[in-house]
Amino acid sequence: MSEAIGSRKSSGIGKHAVLLMISILGMFLAILNQTVLNVVIPRLMTDFSVSANTAQWLLTGYMLVNGVLIPISAYLMETLGTRKLFIIAMSLFTIGSLFCGVAGSFAVMMTGRIVQAMGAGVIVPLVTNVILFIFPPELRGRGMGILGIGMIFAPAIGPTLAGWLLEKHSWRIMFDGMVIMGAITVILGIFLMKDVGPKRKIPLDIPGVILSMIGFGGILYGFSEAGTEGWSSMEVVVSLVVGGIGVFFFILRQLSLEQPLLDFRVFKYDIFSLSTVINMIITMALYAGMFLLPIYLQTLRGYTPFESGLLLLPGALIAGVVTPISGVLFDRIGPRPLTFIGLALTTITTYEFTQITLETSYSFIVMLYTVRSFAMSLLMMPIMTAGLNQLPASVTSHGNAMSNTMRQIAGSIGTALLTTVYTTNTSNHLATMTQGMNVFDSTFMQTFQSALQNFASFAAMPIDQAKELFSSLFFGDVAKQAATMGINDAFFWATGFTLAGLLLSLFLRDVRKDKKSVQPADRVEPEKEIVAS
């Protein structure tokens, strides 16, 4: 009997291979788009003659639109259906990419990014939902492993691809490529995409949408600005307070509705709540590497964007191979062993980044980042799957939307917090290191003059000519040392995050073995849920 059921499920999953392929392609493009722009920002500042603060809105605006759309993605999926929502989302993403590719001004580029975000914001929760419906709980690990290829591989390969294109071609070619791939995905979606799960007619909660936009938008904007403006900035404080009030009333309203936009009752499931917290912690640690390493490699070590991106490539390839395997292992052994091993390795490698210096070899950093990527690929999908497995089918889309929303917020918090640690501690280290560098201090001046003499002799330059160059190199080196120490401190905080996640992972359990957990019988069979449009 069990063999017959297993055979029927496997054949059902195989039947939806095309649906999975199209979904993963769309998600891969959406996530890749988020990471490539970080490398392109300096070039766009030059081409459009805008400041760093202005150019940063290409990232901030995109994030805000994503953050506003993700909480209502469950409603959109239930009312529009998978097929229609996927085609609309990918069409918007493709149109936005076209705007970006032909942009002759910053305003057009900004418009393109917002249109892109309107499409990309719902793609990840939508594709996750497809996986959850197609794969039953006992096989869901391998389904989420397939999903993880896009979620982990795309952001890792993005900087490498962008760096290579910038060295060889114009930045516009990146968006041109997304237009072509996006158009192909839309066409495939029109002819081959199917609806997953039943559609329901749910009234749109307009006050809830407004409160969601104010709440999540305010919180995300506040945290995104805190890293550059400081936590005491009036703009940051007002954004966080208004956002917090908006989220508070949004939660109260959703709890009072029978058919909420985002069902917060999913947090009554203990393993879902625990996995969400661990996932947030991991995301904050993940953003440490994504944010801090480019600063260290490009600003402090002088590597090109391509060389910096190339460092991430081995880790991306490892993640692409290991993530599906971790999904299969999850189905066999459950979440706790994978999560514990993955978080232990992540904690160790993150701590090793607290020890890097200006002399640390490129090959050592590659090795360290590759091991860290391997560890992350072991745990990210299993943790997410462990929580979603506990939810009944009726609230799966809401749990999925909640998980993605919390991860988005965690990324903003992590970036803001680590930016603050990095900038504040860099300033403190610089002040400490330069405290004794007083031209009226005879001991310092004697040491400085001796070093200057040696430099002039080595460079075969007159002492007066060597003095200006040596002073620039000397004090510049001190500033770089201080910045490196600031990065070490930020990674130390990230190590604390991962250690907290490691301790929490001990309380994870495989809910498929719970007597009270949702059994496959509680779900509509995949074959019945997939309805050709």
Number of C-alpha atoms within 10 A of each C-alpha: 6 7 8 9 10 13 12 13 19 14 12 17 20 13 13 17 12 15 23 21 13 20 24 24 16 27 26 22 21 28 21 23 23 19 21 23 18 18 22 20 17 15 13 19 17 11 12 15 13 14 12 13 11 12 19 16 14 20 18 17 18 22 23 23 23 23 29 24 24 29 28 23 27 26 24 21 26 19 18 16 21 24 23 18 21 29 20 16 24 28 22 22 31 30 20 27 30 24 21 27 21 15 17 12 13 19 12 15 22 21 19 26 27 23 23 29 28 23 25 31 26 29 28 25 26 28 21 22 22 25 25 25 22 27 20 22 22 16 20 24 33 24 25 26 29 24 25 26 23 24 25 24 24 24 20 27 22 23 29 24 20 24 22 16 17 19 12 8 12 11 22 17 15 21 20 18 14 22 22 13 15 24 17 16 23 23 14 17 22 14 10 14 24 21 21 27 23 15 16 12 9 13 11 15 15 10 11 22 18 13 20 26 23 20 26 28 27 27 28 26 22 28 26 26 21 25 22 15 16 20 18 10 14 12 15 23 19 15 23 23 15 19 23 18 17 22 22 14 15 23 20 12 16 18 16 9 12 8 14 22 27 28 22 16 14 20 15 10 15 13 23 25 17 21 25 24 19 26 24 25 23 29 25 27 29 21 19 24 18 17 15 20 21 21 18 20 20 16 13 17 18 12 16 16 21 19 17 24 24 20 24 24 21 19 26 26 18 17 30 24 16 20 32 23 17 27 30 20 19 30 20 12 11 24 28 20 18 23 29 21 17 22 26 18 21 30 24 16 21 28 20 16 22 20 15 17 16 15 7 11 10 15 10 11 18 18 16 19 24 22 21 24 28 24 27 26 32 31 27 27 29 30 28 23 28 27 26 29 25 24 23 18 19 11 17 21 27 29 30 27 28 24 24 24 22 19 22 21 23 23 23 25 23 27 26 23 22 26 23 20 20 23 18 14 21 24 15 14 19 18 13 12 14 13 9 11 14 11 11 8 10 10 12 14 14 12 10 16 13 11 14 21 17 12 17 18 13 9 10 10 13 11 16 10 10 17 17 12 13 18 13 10 12 14 13 12 14 15 20 19 19 24 26 26 23 27 28 25 20 27 26 20 21 29 23 17 21 26 21 16 25 23 13 16 22 12 11 22 16 19 22 18 11 11 8 9 16 18 18 14 8 11 15 16 17 19 18 10 16 20 15 10 14
